[in-house]
Amino acid sequence: MTDSKALAGLGELTRPATVLIERIADALGGYFKPYQIRRVAGAEADAERIRALAQIEISDLQRRALQRFVAEESRKQDNIEAITSKALPQLDAEAQADKLEDDWIANFFDKCRLISDDDMQTLWARVLAGEANSPGRYTKRTVNFLGSVDKEDARLFAGLCGFGCFLGNVIPVIDDLEAEVYRAQGLSFGSLKHLDDIGLIGFDPLAGFQRIRLPKRARLFYYGTAVDLEFASDKDNSLALGHVLLTRIGQELAPICGSKEVPGFLDYLLGKWMALGIISSTPYPRVGLTTAQSTA
């Protein structure tokens, strides 16, 4: 179980962190106080009341029900505190937590209060911090979807995003599941079909997808490495992207899913594009990029 003193041990909070906690307090009421989240002491006080009730005439069934209620609320409180404490260090100096909507906050914590796994809490914390940094980044639909995602789903999605290039948005380039670079990462028809079924991707195992109307030169990024592509025509060029596209939910979650660069994948792509007659430059050194660009 998470330490219920998570925020109390953070010391002096930055202004963005303080504002976020105050907004959560306004939206939820009772769960938080400025500068520190309400601790499980409240639940312990409830336990004391239960022990007092034990001295009067109530049934064993009622007593067990009260004890279960206190234990469950304590776990939920621990989860809420842990996720919030993980989010605070990720706030930008220019965070706009004061613009978070009450309904969004209430819905977020309603969905995440049962999440006790540390890795999944980290994912939820990234969503909270991202929304505080830029209100409107994550829709309620994405938050609700995340509430249905288990750890294995998150692992599969992060593995897929390891093949993601950034060309206006994140595009996992999956062109041949029989290629060793994909097989070595455990990517399969079944895993892609599952991610399609749950709504993170669109998977077309036959025709595939392509980006059209590209200019003669286009630049894409793979984990901070910029690659210039040069096509034969001056305009209206197309680039085959493989068999996977991210849905809107997938696009929102891709930059924070914890994906990692796949060794050898960029060389694989360059070889493919050169064979197709697309002249690619020697990759540039890593450059400063947005979160989405550097993640995919």
Backbone as a ProteinNet text record, in pm:
[ID]
protein_1_A
[PRIMARY]
MTDSKALAGLGELTRPATVLIERIADALGGYFKPYQIRRVAGAEADAERIRALAQIEISDLQRRALQRFVAEESRKQDNIEAITSKALPQLDAEAQADKLEDDWIANFFDKCRLISDDDMQTLWARVLAGEANSPGRYTKRTVNFLGSVDKEDARLFAGLCGFGCFLGNVIPVIDDLEAEVYRAQGLSFGSLKHLDDIGLIGFDPLAGFQRIRLPKRARLFYYGTAVDLEFASDKDNSLALGHVLLTRIGQELAPICGSKEVPGFLDYLLGKWMALGIISSTPYPRVGLTTAQSTA
[TERTIARY]
83.7	0	87	40.1	115.6	119.3	230.7	244.1	146	57.5	-44	13.8	143.2	207.5	283.5	246.7	323.6	343	237	251.6	308.1	277.9	327.6	479.2	542.5	688.1	755.1	678.2	736.6	799	770.1	825.2	752.1	821.2	761.2	725.9	602.1	556.7	573.7	593.7	599	459.5	454.7	323.1	232.8	282.6	194.1	139.2	223.2	176.2	69.9	91.6	-4.4	-138.1	-131.5	-254.1	-329.1	-255.4	-320.3	-392.4	-326.1	-388.5	-511.5	-503.9	-618.8	-735.4	-704.2	-810.6	-874.9	-792.6	-847.6	-936.3	-891.2	-969.7	-1104.1	-1103.5	-1228.2	-1323.8	-1267.7	-1351.6	-1404.1	-1320.9	-1358.3	-1415.8	-1357.7	-1408	-1381.1	-1312.2	-1293.6	-1175.6	-1135.2	-1024.3	-889	-881.2	-753.3	-755.5	-637.1	-615.3	-502	-497.8	-383	-253	-154.2	-18.6	-8.6	-118.5	-105.4	-240.1	-237.4	-361	-406.4	-538.1	-591.4	-539.2	-491.8	-426.2	-523	-478.3	-563.2	-600.4	-551.5	-591.2	-742.2	-807.2	-953.1	-1012.6	-954.3	-1003.5	-976.3	-862.1	-831.2	-930.2	-972.9	-1074.8	-1205.5	-1236.6	-1355.3	-1343.8	-1222.5	-1201.3	-1225.5	-1183.9	-1209.5	-1358.8	-1433.3	-1577.3	-1638.1	-1579.9	-1629.5	-1605.4	-1485.6	-1457.1	-1552.4	-1589.5	-1686	-1822.4	-1857.3	-1984.3	-1987.8	-1869.6	-1862.9	-1909.1	-1905.6	-1948	-2099.7	-2168.2	-2313.4	-2367.8	-2494.3	-2554.9	-2578.4	-2479.3	-2498.2	-2461.3	-2507.9	-2484.3	-2342.4	-2293.5	-2160.7	-2155.3	-2263.2	-2267.8	-2248.6	-2316.4	-2301.4	-2159.1	-2102.7	-1967.1	-1866.3	-1881.9	-1790.2	-1805.9	-1931.1	-1955	-1887.3	-1893.2	-1829.2	-1677.6	-1623.4	-1478.8	-1432.2	-1509.4	-1474.3	-1479.2	-1580.3	-1593.7	-1471.8	-1428.4	-1313.2	-1188	-1168.3	-1050	-1049.7	-1165.1	-1173.3	-1147.2	-1205.7	-1185.3	-1039.6	-974.7	-833.1	-748.3	-777.8	-702.5	-725.5	-849	-878.1	-803.5	-803.3	-734.4	-584.9	-526.6	-384.9	-356.5	-443.2	-423.6	-432.4	-530	-546.9	-423.5	-375.9	-259	-134.7	-116.9	2.8	6.3	-106.9	-112.2	-86.7	-146.1	-125.7	19.6	79.2	218.4	312.6	281.6	363.4	346.8	232.1	206.5	277	291.5	342	479.6	577.5	709.2	706.8	599.4	591.4	524.1	485.6	419.4	520.2	481.9	564.8	553.4	653.1	647.8	529	487.2	375.7	246.3	237.1	116.4	-6.8	-120.1	-245.2	-347.3	-302.9	-390.4	-516.2	-508.8	-626.2	-738.9	-708.1	-809.4	-869.5	-827.8	-886.2	-1034.8	-1114.7	-1258.6	-1292.2	-1389.2	-1430.8	-1477	-1555	-1607.6	-1494.3	-1391.6	-1278.9	-1206.3	-1181.1	-1110.8	-1190.3	-1319.5	-1403.2	-1406.3	-1419.5	-1422.3	-1288.2	-1178.3	-1044.5	-1024.8	-1055.2	-1029.7	-1131.3	-1249.7	-1345.5	-1294.2	-1221.7	-1172.7	-1040.1	-957.7	-823.8	-812.9	-915.9	-903.2	-884	-913.4	-894	-760	-678.2	-551.6	-441.9	-392.1	-288.2	-153.5	-151.8	-26	61.6	188.3	277.2	296.3	315.5	334.9	211.1	93.6	-29	-55.7	-19.1	-31.5	55.9	174.2	263.6	199.4	132	63.1	-49	-127.3	-235.1	-177.7	-65.7	-3.6	39.6	88	127	6.7	-108.6	-230	-269.5	-268.2	-305	-211.5	-81.2	15.3	-1.3	-23.2	-40.1	-161.6	-269.9	-390.9	-372.1	-299.8	-272.5	-180.5	-85.9	5.5	-66	-158.7	-229.6	-373.9	-462.6	-602.3	-666.1	-734.6	-796.4	-715.9	-597.7	-512.3	-574.5	-634.9	-692.7	-843.3	-914.8	-1059.5	-1111.1	-1235	-1297.9	-1303.9	-1324.7	-1332	-1201.4	-1088.1	-959.1	-943	-982.4	-974.3	-1061.6	-1183.2	-1272.9	-1215.6	-1155.6	-1093.3	-979.3	-897.8	-783.4	-829.1	-948.2	-1001.1	-1027.7	-1039.6	-1066.2	-940.5	-827.6	-703	-630.2	-590.8	-511.9	-363.4	-280.5	-136	-85.8	-142.2	-97.9	-133.7	-253.1	-289.8	-189.1	-153.4	-58.4	77.4	118.7	247.6	247.4	140.9	131.4	135.3	62.3	56.8	192.3	259.4	393	489.3	478.6	564.6	539.8	412.2	378.8	435	421.7	466.6	618.3	689.5	833.5	869.4	770.9	792.1	733.1	699.9	631.7	725.4	692.2	759.1	666.3	725.4	645.3	648.5	531.5	516.1	382.9	383	258.8	186	186.9	138.8	216.7	184.8	259.2	204.8	294	255.2	343	288.2	366	378.2	500.1	521.7	540.2	434	435.3	401.9	503.8	478.9	488.6	554.9	573.4	595.4	490.9	500.7	596.7	635.4	730.4	874.7	896.2	1032	1085.3	1213	1273.4	1264.8	1273.2	1271.6	1140.6	1030.6	901.7	888.4	930.4	919.2	1000.7	1116.5	1203	1137.9	1045.6	976.4	842.9	814.6	692.5	566.7	581.2	463.9	402.3	271.5	205	69.3	12.5	-121.9	-220	-207.3	-300.2	-293.5	-172.4	-159.7	-215.9	-192.6	-246.4	-398.6	-450.7	-596.9	-657.9	-592.2	-643.6	-644.3	-536.6	-530	-633.8	-664	-769.8	-906.3	-927.3	-1055.7	-1087.6	-985.8	-1012.6	-1011.9	-977.2	-993.6	-870.5	-751.1	-629.3	-573.2	-599.1	-545.9	-651	-626.1	-694.6	-596.3	-635.6	-545.5	-604.6	-533.5	-575	-465.6	-482.8	-375.6	-358.1	-448.8	-440.8	-390.5	-475.5	-439.4	-336.6	-351.3	-259.8	-298	-213.4	-239.8	-122.4	-149.2	-42.1	-71	35.2	23.3	35	-60.9	-64.2	-40.5	-21.9	-2.9	117.1	221	343.5	423.3	496	581.4	704.5	787.5	907	996.4	1005.3	1087.4	1001.8	1022.1	948.1	1043.6	1024.9	1109	1023.1	1071.3	1005.4	1107.6	1058	1144	1120.6	1228	1217	1297.8	1228.2	1290.5	1401.1	1370.3	1465	1561.9	1562.1	1647.6	1565.4	1611.3	1540.8	1589.7	1495.7	1529	1458.8	1534.1	1476.7	1451	1329.1	1293.1	1278.3	1322.9	1310.7	1247.1	1134	1058.7	1093	1049.7	1081.9	1005	878.3	794.3	802.6	766.4	771	655.7	546.1	431	347	245.2	149.4	217.3	315.6	381.7	309.5	331.4	270.1	377.4	350.9	443.5	365.3	398.1	331.3	367.9	265.7	286	264.4	234.7	212.2	65.9	40.9	-94.1	-160.3	-100.5	-153.1	-160.9	-272.3	-285.3	-341.3	-299.6	-352	-486.4	-578.4	-702.8	-674.5	-777.8	-756.6	-711.8	-772.4	-730.3	-585.8	-550.2	-412.5	-314.9	-354.6	-268.3	-246.5	-351.2	-338.8	-249.6	-253.2	-178.2	-37	-12	119.3	236.7	231	348.1	377.8	282	302.4	301.3	299	280.7	407	521.2	645.4	715.1	689.5	753.5	902.6	975.1	1120	1162.4	1268.1	1324.5	1364.1	1330	1362.6	1497.4	1596.5	1728.8	1718.7	1782.4	1786.6	1667.7	1561.7	1441.3	1463.4	1535.5	1558.3	1637.6	1737.5	1813.5	1723.3	1630.8	1535	1451.4	1399.9	1318.4	1397.4	1518.7	1600.3	1626.4	1652.8	1674.7	1551.5	1434	1308.9	1286.2	1303.2	1275.7	1375	1499.7	1598.1	1564.6	1518.3	1481.1	1361.6	1276.6	1159.2	1190.6	1316.6	1355.2	1336	1303.6	1292	1429.4	1488.3	1623.5	1616.2	1683.6	1682.5	1821.3	1823	1949.8	2007.2	2135.2	2191.5	2120.5	2069.8	1993.4	2070.9	2000.2	2059.1	2086.3	2174.3	2185.9	2053.6	2035.8	1912.9	1898.8	1776	1750.8	1640.8	1624.8	1519.7	1383.4	1292.7	1162.9	1053.2	930.7	816.7	807	722.3	705.6	664.7	568.3	520	630.2	709.1	813.6	922.4	963.2	1072.7	1030.3	898.4	849.6	832.5	800.1	773.6	876.2
-119.6	0	124.4	228.7	351.6	424.2	489.7	568.8	684.1	692	795.5	932.7	939.2	1066.3	1119	1070	1100.3	1249.1	1326.1	1469.4	1542.5	1493.6	1561.1	1562.7	1464.6	1455.7	1531.3	1602.6	1672.5	1806.4	1852.7	1981.1	2096.6	2208.8	2327.9	2301.7	2331	2305.1	2427.9	2403.9	2513.9	2573.4	2690.9	2754	2669.2	2615	2530.7	2411.4	2350.7	2237	2280.4	2394.4	2445.9	2475.5	2537.5	2570	2443.2	2340.7	2215.5	2153.5	2148.1	2088.7	2168.4	2299.3	2381.7	2359.2	2340.6	2312.9	2177.8	2079.1	1948.1	1959.2	2037.3	2056.9	2120.3	2220.2	2287.7	2191.1	2106.2	2017.3	1898.2	1844.9	1723.8	1753.2	1851.5	1885.3	1775	1808.6	1711.9	1621.1	1592.8	1500.7	1567.5	1698.5	1766.4	1891.2	1934.6	2063.3	2130.3	2263.8	2328	2280.4	2253.2	2210.8	2065.1	1998.9	1856.2	1788.6	1668.2	1594.8	1538.4	1534.4	1475.6	1334.3	1299.9	1173.2	1070.1	949.1	838.7	851	954.2	978.2	985	1038.7	1044.4	905.9	815.1	677.5	613.2	646.6	591.6	642	767.8	819.8	743.6	710.4	629.2	493.9	439.4	311	321.9	433.6	454.6	457.5	521.8	526.1	386.7	306.4	169.1	92.5	112.9	43.8	89.5	218.6	267.7	203.4	189.2	125.2	-19.3	-78.5	-217.6	-231.5	-120.5	-124.9	-118.3	-81.9	-79.4	-196.3	-208.1	-329.4	-315.1	-358.1	-367.9	-509.3	-551	-689.5	-706.2	-829.7	-858.7	-821.9	-842.1	-811.1	-661.4	-578.8	-434.5	-391.1	-451.7	-415	-448.4	-565.9	-604.9	-513.7	-474.6	-384.6	-249.6	-197.1	-70.1	-80.7	-190.8	-210.5	-221.6	-290.9	-302.4	-166.5	-86.8	45.9	133	131.8	212.4	165.4	33.3	-20	17.9	9.3	43.1	191.7	276.9	420.4	458.7	391.1	418.2	384.3	271.2	233.4	333.9	376.1	475.1	605.2	645.9	769	756.9	645	620.9	634	576.1	580.7	723.7	798.8	937.6	1019.2	1000.6	1075.6	1038.5	909.2	864.4	920.3	916.6	967.1	1117.7	1188.6	1333.6	1367.7	1296.6	1325.7	1296.4	1194.6	1163.8	1269.7	1335.4	1435.5	1567.6	1603.7	1736.2	1768	1675.1	1709.6	1728.3	1686	1696	1825.2	1910.4	2035.2	2134.6	2201.1	2306.8	2432.9	2519.1	2647.1	2730.2	2708.5	2784.6	2705	2604.3	2521.8	2607.8	2563.6	2638.7	2558.4	2505.6	2421.8	2494.8	2626.3	2703.4	2696	2651.2	2642.7	2502.8	2410.6	2276.5	2283	2208.9	2207.5	2113.3	2153.8	2071	1933.4	1929.7	1801.6	1709.7	1767	1684.8	1627	1709.4	1663	1553.9	1577.3	1479.3	1347.2	1355.2	1233.8	1161.1	1237.5	1177.8	1096.3	1154.8	1084.9	973.7	986.9	877.9	753.5	776	663.5	606.9	689.9	642.7	599.3	618.3	592.2	444.6	355.8	212.2	162.4	250	210.2	207.4	88.7	74.9	31.8	-19.4	-61.2	61.4	54.4	169.3	218.7	127	166.9	235.7	182	242.1	376.7	387.9	518	622.7	580.9	672.6	721.7	632.9	670.9	770.3	742.7	834	970.1	968.2	1093.6	1177.8	1113	1187.2	1255.4	1187.7	1248.3	1369.6	1356	1467.5	1586.4	1560.5	1668.4	1731.2	1647.9	1700	1789	1750.1	1832	1962.3	1956.6	2078.1	2171.5	2115.6	2198	2263.3	2189.3	2239.5	2189.9	2259.5	2214.9	2189.9	2077.5	2036.7	1935.1	1900	1803.6	1664.3	1627.8	1493.2	1502.1	1441.6	1444.3	1350.6	1373.6	1282.2	1141.3	1133.6	1002	924.9	994.2	928.8	886.3	973.8	939.1	817.7	817.3	704	576.2	589	472.4	419.4	509.6	468.4	390.2	422.8	349.3	203.3	168.1	29.1	-45.2	24.2	-35.1	-108.7	-232.5	-303.6	-293.7	-347.2	-331	-396.5	-507.5	-575.4	-493.5	-431.6	-343.5	-229.8	-170.7	-59.1	-104.4	-225.1	-277.6	-298.9	-356.5	-379.7	-247.6	-149	-20.1	49.5	44.8	105.3	36.6	-95.4	-168	-126.3	-108.1	-63.2	76.1	165.9	304	314.6	209.4	207.1	214.8	187.3	195.4	324.6	418.6	539	645.3	697.6	814.1	933.8	1052.4	1174	1247.6	1255.7	1329.2	1403.4	1510.8	1581.9	1524.5	1394.4	1323.1	1192.1	1112.4	988.6	878.4	814.3	708.1	585.6	478.9	354.8	291.7	281.8	228.8	77.4	4.8	-142.2	-193.9	-232.6	-268.4	-418.1	-493.6	-636.8	-708.7	-771.5	-836.2	-954.5	-1000.8	-1111.2	-1063	-931.5	-878.4	-899.3	-931	-964.9	-849.3	-724.4	-610.5	-604.7	-649.8	-654.1	-780.3	-891.5	-1018.3	-1016.7	-952.1	-947.6	-872.3	-782.1	-704.8	-767.5	-884.4	-955.9	-902	-819.2	-765.4	-875	-886.7	-993.4	-946.9	-1026	-998.3	-992.8	-1088.5	-1094.2	-971.1	-922.7	-806.5	-681.6	-667.7	-552.9	-560.4	-680.3	-696.6	-660.4	-696.5	-662.6	-512.1	-444	-298.8	-229.2	-288	-236	-256.4	-374.2	-406.2	-312.3	-274.1	-190.4	-41	-4.2	133.5	220.8	162.5	243.1	265.2	172.7	183.3	141.5	180.7	121.6	27.6	-97.1	-197.8	-251.9	-231.4	-282.5	-376.7	-507.6	-601.3	-621.9	-569.4	-591.4	-467.6	-366.9	-252.2	-161.1	-135.7	-45.9	100.8	189.4	333.5	405.8	528.4	609.8	757	835.6	981.5	1034	1114.6	1162.9	1314.3	1364.1	1506.5	1564.9	1486.6	1535.6	1618.5	1719.3	1798.5	1717.7	1775.7	1705.3	1662.9	1747	1715	1715.7	1617	1608	1561.5	1613.6	1573.9	1502.6	1389.3	1319.4	1294.2	1251.6	1228.8	1089.5	1030.5	905.8	922	937.1	955.8	1061.1	1175.9	1286.8	1289.2	1186.3	1186.3	1232.5	1338.8	1392.8	1324.9	1290.8	1228.4	1305.8	1347.9	1417.1	1317.5	1320.9	1238.8	1327.7	1278.3	1353.3	1264	1310.4	1232.4	1275	1195.6	1223.5	1343.7	1355.6	1464	1588.2	1700	1825.1	1837.1	1765	1772.3	1645.7	1636	1524	1388.2	1378.1	1249.8	1173.1	1044.5	961.1	877.7	845.4	764.8	654.9	529.7	417	414	398.8	402.8	268.7	166.6	36.6	13.5	-71.4	-122.2	-68.9	29.6	77.5	229.3	281.8	422.6	433.1	534	556	627.4	586.9	661	790.2	872.8	996.1	964	862.9	822.5	776.9	699	653.3	769	870.8	987.4	1060.6	1070.1	1140.9	1065.2	932.7	852.1	817.2	823	781.6	856.1	989.5	1058.8	1027.8	966.9	943.8	796	707.9	566	497.2	566.7	506.4	421.2	447.7	368.7	398	305.9	319.3	294.5	361.3	344.1	198.7	146.2	7.9	4.8	-64	-71	-126.1	-59.2	-105.7	-67.9	-11.7	16.5	129.4	233	343.6	296.7	213.6	159.4	76.7	1.7	-77.7	12.2	122.8	215	278.8	323.7	387.4	292.3	166.6	67.6	49.7	45.9	31.3	149.8	269.8	389.8	406.1	371.1	378.9	280.7	161.3	60	104.9	190.4	240.7	365	408.2	523.8	655.8	649.9	772.6	801.8	910.8	943.6	1002	941.5	992.5	1041.9	1151.2	1206.4	1122.8	1143.5	1086.3	1150.4	1071.7	1129.2	1237.8	1343.6	1452.2	1406.8	1477.1	1450.5	1480.3	1427.6	1452.3	1600.8	1648.8	1791.7	1811.4	1937.4	1967.3	1959.5	1879.6	1856.5	1872.7	1874.6	1872.6	1735.5	1724.1	1597.4	1487.6	1518.5	1417.5	1372.8	1467.1	1432.4	1348.7	1383.1	1311.9	1176.5	1157.3	1030.1	930.3	977.5	883.6	897.5
0	0	0	-66.3	-76.6	56	82.5	203.8	200.3	298.6	300.6	330.5	368.4	396.9	275.2	155.8	34.5	14.5	21.3	-2.9	116.5	235	354.3	356.5	291.7	292.7	180	98.4	-15	23.1	143.2	185.5	119.7	104.2	46.2	-99.5	-135.9	-270.9	-359.5	-488.9	-584.3	-600.1	-658.4	-677.3	-767.3	-882.9	-963.6	-885.4	-800	-720.8	-621.3	-558.6	-462.5	-530.6	-647.9	-720.9	-759.7	-804.7	-843.1	-723.9	-609.8	-491.6	-449.9	-458.4	-422.8	-518.9	-648.4	-745.4	-717.5	-682	-648	-524.8	-427.3	-305.2	-337.1	-425.1	-462.4	-532	-619.7	-700	-620.5	-531.9	-459.1	-321.9	-253.7	-121	-20.8	87.5	194.5	177.7	54.1	33.6	52.3	27.3	27.6	113.7	152.2	214.8	137.4	135.1	71.3	132.8	47	80.1	124.9	155	183.1	169.6	115	96.3	230.4	251.3	374.2	390.6	508.1	531	585.2	595.6	638.3	785.5	849.5	987.9	999.7	895.6	898.2	905.1	826.9	830.5	965.3	1024.5	1156.8	1260.7	1244.4	1335.2	1317.2	1190.3	1166	1234.8	1232.1	1298.3	1448.3	1506	1648.6	1676.3	1587.1	1605.3	1595.5	1506.4	1494.4	1623.6	1680.2	1807.3	1917.5	1910.8	2008.5	1986.2	1857.3	1825.8	1874.2	1880.8	1925.5	2069.3	2141.5	2281.1	2294.9	2184.8	2190.6	2111.4	2110.7	2056.6	1906	1823.5	1680	1639.7	1525.5	1482.6	1432.1	1435.1	1380.1	1232	1159.7	1018	995.7	1074.5	1061.6	1094.4	1196.9	1237.8	1127.5	1067.3	960.3	838.8	811.7	699.6	722	841.2	872.8	862.3	911.3	904.3	759.4	677.7	535.9	468.4	500.8	440.8	471.8	596.3	634.8	562.3	554	486.2	338.9	274.1	132.4	108.8	191.8	175.1	201.3	293.2	319.8	198	133	12.8	-99.8	-117	-221.2	-194.2	-67	-31.3	-59	-24.8	-53	-202.4	-284.5	-429	-482	-434.6	-476.9	-439.9	-319	-273.7	-353.1	-379	-450.2	-592	-661	-798.4	-801.3	-707.7	-704.5	-673.6	-578.2	-543	-657.7	-739.1	-856.2	-965.2	-968.9	-1071.7	-1042.6	-916.2	-880.7	-940.4	-937.1	-994.5	-1146.3	-1211.1	-1357.5	-1404.5	-1311.3	-1348.9	-1405.6	-1513.2	-1569.8	-1485.7	-1497.7	-1426.9	-1474.5	-1601.3	-1657.5	-1655.1	-1569.9	-1561.7	-1535.9	-1590.6	-1577.6	-1498.3	-1384.2	-1302.9	-1258.9	-1248.7	-1206.7	-1309.1	-1431.9	-1537.1	-1550.8	-1464.9	-1468.9	-1434.8	-1507.7	-1482.7	-1367.8	-1284.7	-1171.3	-1217.4	-1325	-1373	-1416.9	-1482.6	-1526.8	-1405.5	-1305.3	-1184.8	-1114.5	-1095.9	-1026.1	-1101.5	-1233.4	-1314.8	-1309.6	-1315.6	-1311.4	-1184.1	-1069.4	-943.6	-918	-975	-964.8	-1036.2	-1148.1	-1227.3	-1174.3	-1110	-1072.1	-926.5	-847.4	-703.5	-669.6	-766	-741.2	-793	-850.3	-911.8	-805.9	-775.9	-673.6	-730.9	-853.7	-915.6	-939.9	-903.3	-910.5	-1054.2	-1148.9	-1288.3	-1344.7	-1312.4	-1361.5	-1293.8	-1167.2	-1100.5	-1169.3	-1212.4	-1283.5	-1412.2	-1484.5	-1607.3	-1577.9	-1474.3	-1436.2	-1394.5	-1324.8	-1281	-1400.3	-1505.7	-1625.7	-1689.1	-1685.5	-1739.3	-1656.2	-1524.8	-1437.1	-1457.6	-1461.1	-1481.5	-1619.5	-1720.6	-1856.1	-1868.8	-1803.9	-1809.1	-1732.3	-1620.1	-1543.6	-1620.6	-1693.3	-1773.2	-1890.8	-1949.9	-2068.3	-2065.7	-1994.2	-1982.8	-2117.8	-2129.5	-2255	-2331.4	-2281.2	-2351.6	-2350.5	-2240.6	-2228.2	-2210.2	-2301.5	-2295.8	-2186.2	-2144.9	-2049.3	-2106.4	-2236	-2299.8	-2280.4	-2293.7	-2272.7	-2127.1	-2034.2	-1892	-1862.2	-1915.4	-1892	-1952.1	-2070.4	-2132.5	-2046.5	-1995.7	-1914.6	-1792.3	-1742.3	-1627.7	-1657.6	-1786.1	-1823.8	-1868.2	-1871.2	-1921.3	-1808.6	-1834.7	-1734.2	-1769.3	-1684	-1700.3	-1828.1	-1866.8	-1988.5	-2111.7	-2112.2	-2222.8	-2235.7	-2121.9	-2122	-2172.7	-2135.1	-2179.5	-2331.2	-2384.9	-2528.8	-2605.8	-2555	-2623.8	-2620.8	-2506.5	-2497.8	-2593.6	-2605.4	-2698.9	-2842.8	-2878.2	-3013.2	-3039.7	-2941.5	-2961.3	-2972.3	-2937.7	-2960.5	-3107.1	-3194.7	-3338.8	-3396.1	-3308.6	-3351.4	-3406.7	-3524.1	-3579.7	-3565.7	-3564.3	-3553.4	-3685.7	-3750.9	-3876.2	-3867.5	-3791.3	-3762.5	-3643.5	-3630.9	-3512.6	-3502.2	-3402	-3378.8	-3469.8	-3543.7	-3636.7	-3612.7	-3555.5	-3545.6	-3684.5	-3733.5	-3868.3	-3858.3	-3888.3	-3880.5	-4019.8	-4096.6	-4236.1	-4263.4	-4179.8	-4206.7	-4074.2	-4022.6	-3892.1	-3891.2	-4010.3	-4016.9	-4005.4	-4014.5	-4004.3	-3862.4	-3852.4	-3723.8	-3624.5	-3672.9	-3581.4	-3503.1	-3564.8	-3495.6	-3410.5	-3467.8	-3396	-3267.3	-3271.5	-3154	-3037.9	-3069.4	-2966.1	-2926.1	-2981	-2943.1	-3008.5	-3112	-3180.3	-3267.3	-3264.7	-3338.3	-3389.5	-3478.7	-3529.3	-3412.9	-3320.7	-3207.9	-3119.4	-3090.2	-3002.6	-3070.5	-3201.9	-3273.7	-3284.2	-3305.4	-3310.8	-3176.5	-3067.6	-2934.6	-2912.9	-2949.2	-2932.4	-3020.5	-3135.1	-3220.4	-3153.7	-3096.7	-3033.5	-2917.1	-2841.3	-2723.8	-2756.6	-2879.8	-2922.8	-2921.2	-2909.6	-2909.6	-3050.1	-3140.2	-3276.1	-3377.8	-3502.5	-3615	-3683.2	-3705.1	-3760	-3889.4	-3998.7	-4129.1	-4178.5	-4157.9	-4193.1	-4343.2	-4424.9	-4568.3	-4642.8	-4655.4	-4738.9	-4673.2	-4547.2	-4478.9	-4498.3	-4448.2	-4451.9	-4517.1	-4562.5	-4618	-4594.8	-4588.9	-4582.5	-4725.2	-4764.8	-4902.9	-4907.3	-5027.3	-5054.9	-4980.8	-4974.4	-4912.3	-5012	-4966	-5056	-5097.1	-5175.5	-5222.9	-5106.8	-5005.4	-4888.9	-4763.5	-4679.3	-4553.1	-4444.2	-4325.3	-4212.7	-4109.4	-4063.5	-3953.3	-3843.7	-3730.5	-3614.8	-3557.9	-3509.8	-3435.6	-3306.9	-3197.2	-3065.7	-3067.7	-3120.1	-3118.1	-3233.5	-3318	-3436.8	-3556.2	-3619.5	-3735.9	-3863.2	-3951.1	-4079.4	-4190	-4291.2	-4405.6	-4517.9	-4571.6	-4686.4	-4808.7	-4921.1	-5045.8	-5151.4	-5206.4	-5302.8	-5446.3	-5541.5	-5681.6	-5734.9	-5696.2	-5747.7	-5659	-5716.8	-5642.4	-5542.4	-5566	-5476.7	-5491.1	-5405.1	-5407.6	-5397.9	-5312	-5287.8	-5176.9	-5170.8	-5066.8	-4997.7	-4872.2	-4793.4	-4723.8	-4755.8	-4691.8	-4544	-4458.5	-4313.6	-4245.9	-4323.7	-4262.7	-4230.6	-4131.9	-4107.9	-3981.3	-3918	-3789.2	-3787.7	-3739.7	-3707	-3565.5	-3493.7	-3359.8	-3366.3	-3280.7	-3265.4	-3189.5	-3170.3	-3094.3	-2951.7	-2892.7	-2757.5	-2760.5	-2861.7	-2874.8	-2890.3	-2968.6	-2986.4	-2854.4	-2772.2	-2645.6	-2547	-2554.3	-2458.1	-2504.6	-2634.5	-2686.8	-2623.2	-2607.9	-2553.1	-2407	-2334.8	-2191.5	-2153.6	-2254.8	-2225.3	-2176.2	-2182.5	-2136.2	-2239.9	-2367.4	-2473.6	-2480.3	-2542.4	-2555.5	-2700	-2738.1	-2871.8	-2895.2	-3011.8	-3046.4	-3117.7	-3063.1	-3127.6	-3270	-3363.1	-3500.7	-3586.1	-3525.5	-3604.3	-3704.2	-3664.2	-3756.9	-3878.5	-3857.4	-3970.6	-4061.8	-4000.2	-4078.3	-4167.7	-4110.7	-4188.6	-4301.9	-4271.4	-4373.9	-4490.5	-4458.9	-4564	-4650.9	-4588.1	-4662.1	-4755.3	-4701.8	-4780.4	-4894.8	-4871	-4979.3	-5090.3	-5051.3	-5150.3	-5233.4	-5175.9	-5247.3	-5330.2	-5328.1	-5405.9	-5335.2	-5206.3	-5128.3	-5070.2	-5112.8	-5067.9	-4928.2	-4834.9	-4697.9	-4659.9	-4587.6	-4543.4	-4431.3	-4402.6	-4281.4	-4163.6	-4068.7	-3957.5	-3885	-3852.5	-3776.8	-3633.6	-3561.5	-3417.6	-3349.9	-3231.5	-3156.9	-3130.1	-3143	-3125.1	-3023.7	-2977.3	-2881.7	-2947.1	-2889.2	-2949.3	-2846.1	-2893.2	-2803.4	-2739.4	-2637.6	-2568	-2664.9	-2751.7	-2844.1	-2939	-2987.5	-3082.1	-3016.9	-2896.7	-2832.4	-2780.7	-2760.2	-2709.5	-2820.7	-2938.3	-3046.7	-3156.6
[MASK]
++++++++++++++++++++++++++++++++++++++++++++++++++++++++++++++++++++++++++++++++++++++++++++++++++++++++++++++++++++++++++++++++++++++++++++++++++++++++++++++++++++++++++++++++++++++++++++++++++++++++++++++++++++++++++++++++++++++++++++++++++++++++++++++++++++++++++++++++++++++++++++++++++++++++

